[in-house]
C-alpha cells in the first residue's frame, strides 16, 4: 500500500476533491434552508464552499460560509456549545432545527458523524486504484526498457 508521502500532489488533490464532494453531499442535507428552518433564507447554503489547499507544507481542507452560519452551527447564548467548536467533524451529531427561547440551539450542520466508513472506503478505493496504476506503469515502463 502506498504511503501518503509517496503520493503525488495530483493524487492528493484528486483524493481531496473526492472527500470534498462526499462531504458536500452529506452537509447539503443538513445545512439550514427555508424548508428545514423557518428563519433560513438559503444564503448560508449558497455561501458554503470547500477547498483543498496546500499551505505551510500541509494539505488542508478549508471551509467557508457566511458569518452568521456559526450561530446555527454552534448555537447562541445559553445554547452555545463552545466544546463543539474544537471537535472534529465526526464529533457531534446533526440536530434538526427546533425552536428555542433565549438563543439559537446548535444544529451542528457541518457534522459528518456516522459517515467515517464512507470516507474510509473512498480513500481505500482511491489508494488501491492509485497503487494499482502506479504498479502497472512501473512494470510496463520496466518491460519496455528491458526489450
C-alpha positions, 0 to 999 in steps of 0.5 A: 500500500502506498504511503501518503508521502509517496503520493503525488500532489495530483493524487492528493488533490484528486483524493481531496476533491473526492472527500470534498464532494462526499462531504458536500453531499452529506452537509447539503442535507443538513445545512439550514434552508427555508424548508428545514428552518423557518428563519433560513433564507438559503444564503448560508447554503449558497455561501458554503464552499470547500477547498483543498489547499496546500499551505505551510507544507500541509494539505488542508481542507478549508471551509467557508460560509457566511458569518452568521452560519456559526450561530446555527452551527454552534448555537447562541447564548445559553445554547452555545456549545463552545466544546463543539467548536474544537471537535472534529467533524465526526464529533457531534451529531446533526440536530434538526432545527427546533425552536428555542427561547433565549438563543439559537440551539446548535444544529451542528450542520457541518457534522459528518458523524456516522459517515467515517466508513464512507470516507474510509472506503473512498480513500481505500478505493482511491489508494488501491486504484492509485497503487494499482496504476502506479504498479502497472506503469512501473512494470510496463515502463520496466518491460519496455526498457528491458526489450 
